Amino acid sequence: MLFLNQSAVEKAPGEIETWETPAIELWDAWLFAELDAGAALMRWWDALPSERGDTFAAYVAALDREAVAAGALEARLGRRLEEYNAAA
């Protein structure tokens, strides 16, 4: 979970809006999630046959986290683009 500024810390997780979060922090979250997904994929590839089911489940969960982080970044950058176009 990201706690990025004082207003975000004071809110429940479901109330945190992506436009309150600096884009660089959302990019960091996406990057770390992407790296984690890559590491999970390598663990799945290298797993023993008896471990393949668990490592595959971990890989799918890492992909889900990466998708959520990517969506948050996309939403934040889309909002930024809307604000830029409105100001122009």
C-alpha positions as CSV (number, residue, x, y, z in Angstrom):
1,M,0.0,0.0,0.0
2,L,1.3,3.5,-0.8
3,F,1.3,6.1,1.8
4,L,2.6,9.0,-0.1
5,N,1.5,12.2,1.6
6,Q,-0.1,13.3,4.8
7,S,-3.6,13.5,3.3
8,A,-3.2,10.0,1.9
9,V,-2.1,8.6,5.3
10,E,-5.2,10.0,6.9
11,K,-7.6,8.2,4.5
12,A,-8.7,4.6,4.2
13,P,-7.0,2.7,1.4
14,G,-10.1,2.8,-0.8
15,E,-10.3,6.6,-0.5
16,I,-6.9,7.4,-1.9
17,E,-7.2,9.0,-5.3
18,T,-4.5,8.5,-7.8
19,W,-4.3,12.2,-8.6
20,E,-3.2,12.9,-5.0
21,T,-0.2,10.7,-5.5
22,P,2.9,12.0,-7.2
23,A,3.4,10.3,-10.6
24,I,7.0,9.4,-9.8
25,E,5.8,7.4,-6.8
26,L,3.3,5.5,-8.9
27,W,6.0,4.9,-11.5
28,D,8.2,3.5,-8.7
29,A,5.4,1.2,-7.5
30,W,4.9,0.0,-11.0
31,L,8.6,-0.6,-11.6
32,F,9.0,-2.6,-8.4
33,A,5.9,-4.6,-9.2
34,E,7.3,-5.3,-12.7
35,L,10.6,-6.4,-11.3
36,D,8.8,-8.7,-8.8
37,A,6.8,-10.2,-11.6
38,G,10.0,-10.9,-13.6
39,A,11.6,-12.5,-10.5
40,A,8.5,-14.6,-9.9
41,L,8.6,-15.8,-13.6
42,M,12.2,-16.9,-13.2
43,R,11.3,-18.8,-9.9
44,W,8.5,-20.5,-11.8
45,W,10.8,-21.5,-14.7
46,D,13.4,-22.8,-12.3
47,A,11.0,-24.6,-9.9
48,L,11.1,-28.3,-9.3
49,P,8.0,-30.1,-10.6
50,S,6.6,-30.4,-7.1
51,E,6.8,-26.6,-6.7
52,R,5.5,-25.5,-10.1
53,G,1.9,-25.0,-8.9
54,D,2.8,-22.8,-6.0
55,T,5.4,-20.8,-8.1
56,F,2.9,-20.4,-10.9
57,A,0.3,-19.0,-8.4
58,A,2.9,-16.6,-7.1
59,Y,3.7,-15.5,-10.6
60,V,0.1,-14.8,-11.4
61,A,-0.3,-12.8,-8.2
62,A,2.8,-10.8,-9.1
63,L,1.3,-10.1,-12.6
64,D,-2.0,-8.9,-10.9
65,R,0.0,-6.5,-8.7
66,E,1.9,-5.2,-11.7
67,A,-1.4,-4.6,-13.6
68,V,-2.9,-2.7,-10.7
69,A,0.3,-0.5,-10.4
70,A,0.3,0.1,-14.1
71,G,-3.4,1.0,-14.0
72,A,-2.8,3.5,-11.2
73,L,0.0,5.1,-13.1
74,E,-2.0,5.2,-16.3
75,A,-4.9,6.9,-14.4
76,R,-2.5,9.5,-12.8
77,L,-0.8,10.3,-16.1
78,G,-4.1,10.5,-17.9
79,R,-5.4,13.0,-15.3
80,R,-2.2,15.0,-15.7
81,L,-2.7,15.1,-19.5
82,E,-6.3,16.2,-19.0
83,E,-5.1,19.0,-16.7
84,Y,-2.5,20.1,-19.2
85,N,-4.9,20.1,-22.1
86,A,-7.4,22.1,-20.1
87,A,-4.8,24.7,-19.2
88,A,-3.7,25.1,-22.9
